[in-house]
Amino acid sequence: MTPRTKGRFILLPMLLCVCLTLCSCGSNESAEKPSAASSDTVAKDSSSSTTAAAGSRDNTPVVLTGSADGTVTYGNDSVTVDASHTEEGYLMVSYSGSNSKVKLQITGSDEITYTYNLHDGYETFPLTSGSGSYTVGVFEILREPVIPPFLRRQLM
């Protein structure tokens, strides 16, 4: 096949694609202006959907917040891990130490470790591996490359 023949084979499909694209951009007046019979149908359909919407659930936004009840806690003077709501899928951790770089690691039964930054006060963290045991570790970063464990606890 010569280069000129190849060019024609490529040009023809491209031209066809451009034509189809431009033809699909036009407006369809019959779709914009329904007939009188179809507008009655539209009116009936919208009134039935309004009735159905009245029976649907309330969609008012609700903000769920964690609670540190203190019934199951682990920790020391600087860190408190509140595991009172592990059945509900979260735990709360409070750090009150002086280090500005503190990390929390949560490892579930699926062996995936999630690492979070800790700040002052209680913070809520999800337990993403479902039911089972978790290992929770809190680490203070003393020097950038070395992170010794500050608190490590197995939760059941």
C-alpha positions in Angstrom: 0.0 0.0 0.0 1.4 3.4 -0.9 1.5 6.3 1.6 -1.1 8.1 -0.4 -3.5 5.2 -0.2 -2.9 4.9 3.6 -3.7 8.5 4.0 -7.1 8.0 2.3 -7.9 5.1 4.5 -7.1 7.1 7.6 -8.8 10.3 6.3 -12.1 8.6 5.5 -12.9 7.2 9.0 -11.8 10.5 10.6 -14.1 12.4 8.3 -16.9 10.1 9.2 -16.3 10.6 12.9 -16.4 14.4 12.6 -19.6 14.2 10.6 -21.3 12.0 13.1 -20.1 14.2 16.0 -21.4 17.4 14.4 -24.8 15.8 13.5 -25.3 14.7 17.1 -24.9 18.3 18.3 -28.0 19.6 16.6 -31.2 20.2 18.6 -34.3 18.0 18.4 -37.3 20.3 18.5 -39.7 17.5 19.1 -37.9 16.6 22.3 -38.0 20.1 23.5 -41.6 20.8 22.8 -43.8 17.8 23.8 -47.2 17.5 22.3 -50.4 18.2 24.4 -51.0 14.5 24.9 -47.5 13.9 26.2 -47.6 16.9 28.5 -50.6 15.4 30.3 -48.6 12.2 30.8 -45.7 14.3 32.2 -48.0 16.1 34.6 -49.5 12.8 35.8 -46.0 11.3 36.3 -44.7 14.3 38.2 -47.7 14.3 40.6 -47.3 10.6 41.4 -43.5 11.1 42.0 -44.4 14.0 44.4 -46.7 11.7 46.3 -44.0 9.0 46.5 -41.4 11.6 47.7 -43.7 12.5 50.6 -43.5 9.0 51.9 -39.7 8.7 51.6 -37.2 9.0 54.5 -36.1 12.2 56.2 -32.9 13.5 54.6 -32.0 16.0 57.3 -28.2 15.9 57.8 -27.1 14.2 61.0 -23.5 14.6 62.4 -22.3 11.5 64.3 -19.7 12.2 66.9 -17.6 9.8 68.9 -17.8 9.4 72.7 -15.0 8.7 75.1 -17.0 7.1 77.9 -13.9 5.8 79.8 -15.3 2.3 80.5 -12.5 0.5 78.6 -9.2 2.6 78.6 -5.5 1.9 78.1 -2.6 4.2 78.4 -0.2 6.2 80.6 0.3 9.8 81.8 0.5 11.2 78.2 -1.8 8.9 76.1 -5.3 7.5 76.7 -6.8 5.0 74.3 -10.6 4.8 74.9 -11.8 1.5 73.5 -15.3 1.7 74.9 -17.0 1.8 71.5 -15.0 -0.8 69.5 -18.3 -2.7 68.8 -19.5 0.5 67.0 -16.3 0.6 64.9 -14.2 3.3 66.4 -11.9 4.2 69.2 -10.8 7.5 70.7 -7.3 8.6 71.5 -6.1 11.5 73.6 -2.5 12.7 73.7 -1.5 15.3 76.3 2.3 15.1 76.0 4.7 17.8 74.9 5.9 16.3 71.6 4.5 18.0 68.5 5.1 14.9 66.3 3.1 12.0 67.5 1.7 9.1 65.4 -1.0 6.6 65.9 -0.9 3.3 64.1 -3.9 0.9 64.0 -3.4 -2.6 62.5 -6.4 -4.9 62.1 -6.8 -8.6 61.5 -6.3 -8.0 57.8 -2.7 -6.9 58.5 -3.2 -3.4 57.0 -1.7 -0.6 59.1 -3.2 2.9 59.1 -1.1 5.7 60.4 -2.5 9.0 61.7 -1.2 12.2 63.2 -2.2 12.9 66.8 -3.0 16.3 68.2 -4.0 17.5 71.7 -7.3 16.3 73.1 -9.5 13.3 72.1 -9.7 12.3 68.4 -11.9 9.6 66.8 -10.4 6.9 64.6 -12.1 4.2 62.6 -11.6 0.4 63.0 -11.7 -0.5 59.4 -11.0 -4.2 59.5 -14.4 -5.2 60.9 -14.7 -7.4 64.0 -11.6 -9.0 65.4 -8.4 -8.0 67.1 -6.5 -4.7 66.6 -3.0 -3.5 67.6 -2.9 0.1 68.5 0.4 1.9 68.8 1.3 5.5 69.7 4.7 6.8 68.7 6.6 10.0 69.6 9.0 11.0 66.9 12.2 11.9 68.8 14.5 12.0 65.7 13.2 11.9 62.2 14.5 8.4 61.1 13.9 6.6 64.5 10.5 6.2 66.0 10.5 4.1 69.2 7.1 2.9 70.5 5.6 5.1 73.2 2.6 2.8 73.8 1.6 -0.4 72.1 -1.5 -2.4 73.0 -3.5 -5.3 71.6 -7.2 -4.8 71.7 -9.7 -7.7 71.5 
